[in-house]
Amino acid sequence: MGLKSSKTLKLPPEDLNFLMQNTCFTKKQIKKWYKGFIKDCPCGQLSRKKFIEVYSGFFPDGNAEEFCTHVFRTFDKDNSGKIDFNEFLLAINITSSGKPEEKLNWAFQMYDIDGNGTIEKNEMEEIIKAIYIMLGTNVDAENMTPEKRTEEIFDKMDINHDGVLEKEEFINGCMADKQLYSILLADEAPEDVGEE
């Protein structure tokens, strides 16, 4: 009875070394993140349901479930239906302190719902609609519906006019336009992202 042995609460040294080499977090920060992760997920795995529960707390005015499903999919690299601590911290690293190109690579994976290497208009609409719902925006009353927003984005980004966005078009389009970067990443564009 009582607390589990401290052995089960320790991050394996190989995982600690891996995360120190592949994130911007210090050893102390990684251990602190791990302690919180294990507190919330004693089994060492974050389920989709728990992820949605935690993430939804950041958006009390809307419904984050649909958006969270897409975010979860991009974090769950091995498609196990759960996120382990390494997947979790690698994702946090990219989304919180990654370089603009890293964030855009991650965002491309999220928008490319079917994983075929391109973003189709219906995929873009689905994610934008999920963002509106998460933020508590009335999609029908909004001047810029997901469909209109998608058309605007494709007009700017689809350079070869083939009706899909390839990764290069997506990244270059976002890097050239602060407003698009902010909309598509729900993030403030850094200084090295252009103005349109």
QUIUR-V793537 format. One record per backbone hydrogen bond with DSSP energy under -0.5 kcal/mol. NH is the residue of the N-H (numbers start at 1). CO is the residue of the C=O. Records with the same first field share a line. If there is no record, write none. Layout:
NH: CO + CO
//
This chain:
8: 5
9: 5 + 6
10: 7
15: 12
16: 12
17: 13
18: 14
19: 15
20: 16
21: 17
22: 18
23: 19
30: 26
31: 27
32: 28
33: 29
34: 30
35: 31
36: 32
37: 33
38: 34
39: 35
40: 36
41: 37
44: 41
46: 83
47: 45
48: 81
51: 47
52: 48
53: 49
54: 50
55: 51
56: 52
57: 53 + 54
58: 55
59: 56
62: 59
63: 133
64: 62
68: 64
69: 65
70: 66
71: 67
72: 68
73: 69
74: 70
75: 71
76: 72
77: 75
79: 76
83: 46
84: 82
85: 44
88: 84
89: 85
90: 86
91: 87
92: 88
93: 89
94: 90
95: 91
96: 92
97: 93
98: 94
103: 99
104: 100
105: 101
106: 102
107: 103
108: 104
109: 105
110: 106
111: 107
112: 108
113: 111
115: 112
119: 165
120: 118
121: 163
124: 120
125: 121
126: 122
127: 123
128: 124
129: 125
130: 126
131: 127
132: 128
133: 129
134: 130
135: 131
136: 132 + 133
137: 132
139: 137
142: 138
145: 143
149: 145
150: 146
151: 147
152: 148
153: 149
154: 150
155: 151
156: 152
157: 153
158: 154
159: 157
161: 158
165: 119
166: 164
167: 117
170: 166
171: 167
172: 168
173: 169
174: 170
175: 171
176: 172
177: 173 + 174
178: 194
181: 177
182: 178
183: 179
184: 180
185: 181
186: 182
187: 182
193: 190
194: 175
//
